[in-house]
Amino acid sequence: MFLWIILAILTAAVAAVFLVTLARGSRPAVDDRAGEIAVYRDQLTELERDRGLGLISAQDAEYAKAEIGRRLIAVAGDADKDADCPAPRGGLTATGAVMTALVPAVGLSLYLLLGSPQLPDQPLEARLANPGNNMALLVAKAERHLAENPKDGAGWDLLAPIYFRSMRLADAELAYRNAIRFLGPSPERLSGLGETLVAGTDGIVTEDARLAFEESVRLEPGNPRARFYVALGLEQSGRRDEARAAFEAIAKDSPSDAPWMELVQQHIASTGGTPQATTNAAPGGPTSDDMAAAEDMPEGDRQDMIRGMVESLAARLEGDPNNLEGWLRLVRSYSVLGDKEKAAEALKTGLKTFPAEGDEGRQLIALAREIGIAAEGVTQ
Amino acid sequence: MIIEIGHYTLVLALATSLILSIVPLIGARRNDMAMMALAPVGAIMTFLLVLISFAALTWAYVVSDFSLKNVWENSHSMMPLIYKYSGVWGNHEGSMLLWLLILVFFSALVAVFGRNLPDSLRANVIVVQSWITTAFTLFILLTSNPFARLSPAPAEGQDLNPVLQDLGLAVHPPLLYLGYVGFSVCFSFAVAALIDGRIDAAWARWVRPWTLAAWTFLTAGIAMGSYWAYYELGWGGWWFWDPVENASFMPWLAGTALLHSALVMEKREALKIWTVLLAIMTFSLSLLGTFLVRSGVLTSVHAFATDPTRGIFILVILMLFVGGAFALFAWRAPMLKAGGLFAPISREGALVLNNLILTVATATVLIGTLYPLVLETLTGEKISVGAPFFDMTFGLLMIPLLFAVPFGPMLAWKRGDLLGAMQRLYVAAGLALVAGFGLYYIQNGGPVMAAFGLIIGFWAMFGALADLWHRANFSKLPFNVAWRRLVGLPRSTFGTAFAHFGIGVTVLGVVMVTTFETESVIEMKQGMTAEAGGYSLVFDGMRESIGPNFTEEQGHFTISKGGVAVADTWSSKRIYTARGMPTTEAGIVTFGFSQLYVSLGDPIAGGGMVVRIWWKPFILCIWGGCVIMMIGGFISLSDRRLRVGAPTRKAKPAKAPKLEAAE
């Protein structure tokens, strides 16, 4: 509201200045040639001075003087002619009215078209002082804190997984390494570092990553995540038997409804073993309980049930689009259902709320890349 | 809210300039004072509105308000404060807003300083300025709006292009725009006079300070840009005949011609039509430059973003204004009264020669700049027109021009005495010959053309001094009398002398550097020594350091002469973290007018770096000459005679701050 008052005052002030100037009276312009005459008179004085100084010869000075004199006479003649100019007639009221209308008409219509009156100013300092739930701001705040206290391991520890989730892998790697340096190694940090490295190499468990996972397993022998990657590393380096044994060991030590079982079983199969039946779903989809219920249904019903749940999520997001987790889950679910078109559509809708330029938008795009749907018209 | 107010005042500025485009024009036709009086008031108001808008954008940059798309794209919260200010115009949208701000600033100046002008002329000048303002405000609002918002706002910006994170960005664009856009006033004067159908000697005198101011700022802007490219880009060059450079050089050449022809018109009422045409051409070349740089036709550090709609929009503006002005010219010019006559050997004759050569030189640069573009558009073939073309054409054209420079001021108006002028110049000629050959032999080697170039440079310098010497008549009068005469000379005489001296200094620097510079690219390991320009450089090693928003590797060099250490320098390579973009920061050491220029290349296996070392003899003369020219411009501007007004109103303009305050 306050904004509109100021804009109204500005508009009124501009129109008023024009009107007052116009109303100052409509007298005919004195088309004074005095300015020109002054210029020529000045040239004459200059000429005299030059002659006085001996800069030009007396003869040249006479010629020049005659020439300037001719111009002076010409101007005086013109001035006499111009003096009979007719006085202007009315039309000022109309001009004033048109102008008064034009200022707000042009100003407001164009501003309403282009402006964003609903948006307040958002200086960064003020936003950082009161970040609310905005993850990007919290991250920025933590980053500033770390720029001043680069040895605060807890800060790095906090940021590292957030960077990883938002696919800022280089930052995540640095944060994990700093956290390990200042706080010492822990299974979470080491596994996190390993996963960051793996994500950065398109799923290849590199030497660096393998060392991190092995160290993690050493610290916490039962850690299934680290053990899985160690096994994966074995599989990728062609040591299939060792890999199969490792995968089978993970399967043996895990509860049968653990969310990672399906993946482990796949790898047992791909390394030549016999997988056991699993009971979990793809990550991020409907919960494993739902999926367990769906297990017993006929194929068509099961698809319907999952689809129904996904549809309800979609409907919920339509009502409340400001839910990044929801969009991420929706896009992923559609892709699990094999519906790439719907997934792309959901991505597009999600990007409306979280523009591709923002950090949230980047997460969406990163996910899209991961599961291989095209984010058309979206640039990063 | 501040941002939205800034956005709104920009829209309001469009409304006011629309009104100013029409109402005072009608007023001038009807001889109605009330309508004409809107022009100066409205021009000042438009300036204030755009100023508020610009201040709002600047505020958003300073407080890092990333809800503005423009700020988010071109700033970073960790950037040093000075770059947050200069970053406002370090991007397409912001630089267009600066362009507009300077345009309306000049309109407001016409309103304030134009009290000595006839009412209708002043009204019409502001009307034409308002046409340009309207076109560019529309361009900004519709295609390049710096006030576009983002919601929700990102938490961190994408940083300013690292090459632009330099003091140069704070200085170069504002100076350049003051020059570029300053010529809009000359254009407006020309068009206004064509509308009025009345152009005379007084008109020329009124236009001259504007031409002079714009020319002075453009000189400074181009020189600053050249020096910036020299020290920042790390190639050791100071002029590349790059289309973007040519885009600013062409208005300078045409503006220089205008400056001289306006002089003839003021003194003799001759060359009227030509002067009007030059005024139109100069600003047209400014617009062409804006088009080339802003449309994305050229890719360079100046083309911040490429967007075809912008290019087409500016092209339409260009055609509208250039085409319109030339059409008006074709229609009105034949009605102008012809001016005074003069003999070929005279001051006028010399200035005509100056104009001829400068115009041909402008055309040469124009062809060299546009031909590759046109060829690529038509045939897809890419050619580059580089230094060899310009050296052969532009370089050769400059020789007769520079040769004639000292004669101009010596010749009398109307009919001059070449023999007399030559007699007065023979001392200068002799000195130039001695100095040119002297310097040539000291440097020992190089083509004969170089000696000739040096002589030409000295010739312009000594010629300028000789002019002052003879005007004060030192040869005949006792020293103290002559000194008093010298002090009493009009300031514009000193302005001329400074400008001509400066061009000589620049030529000297150019010839010295192109002929005698040495370049060596060597692999250096720690402790190794290289030789350049009689100095020895010892590479002491590398270190790493961290700046506010970059990390850098710095190499240290100790410079010694005859075994005695005389200087040391750091040369570094930076990586700007936000964009991961590298830049080089050359190490530059100044010895007198000469410089040693050390730039780091890539590291080599087994430790050590590739190092490029240049010895640049007398290179500072290039920019020093420009500074002298600039000083000449300001001295001339301060000449009382440029502010002669109507006697009855004289009190006011005389007390008003001088034009230099516009700096």
Interface residues (C-beta under 8 A of the other chain):
Chain A: F2 L3 I6 L7 L10 T11 V14 V17 F18 T21 L22 A23 R24 G25 S26 R27 P28 A29 V30 D31 D32 R33 A34 G35 E36 A38 V39 Y40 D42 Q43 E46 L53 G54 L55 I56 S57 D60 Y63 A64 E67 R71 V75 C85 P86 P88 R89 L92 T95 M99 L102 V103 V106 G107 L110 Y111 L114 G115 S116 P117 L119 P120 D121 Q122 P123 L124 E125 R127 N134 A136 L137 V139 A140 E143 R144 A147 F354 P355 E357 G358 D359
Chain B: M1 I2 I3 E4 I5 H7 Y8 T9 V11 L12 L14 A15 T16 L18 I19 V23 I26 R30 N31 D32 M33 A34 M35 M36 A37 L38 V41 G42 M45 L49 A60 V63 S64 D65 F66 S67 K69 W72 S77 M78 N116 L117 P118 D119 S120 L141 N145 F147 R149 L150 S151 P152 A153 P154 A155 E156 D200 A201 A202 R205 W206 K267 R268 E269 G340 A412 W413 K414 R471 N473 R485 G488 P490 R641 V644 G645 A646 P647 T648 K650
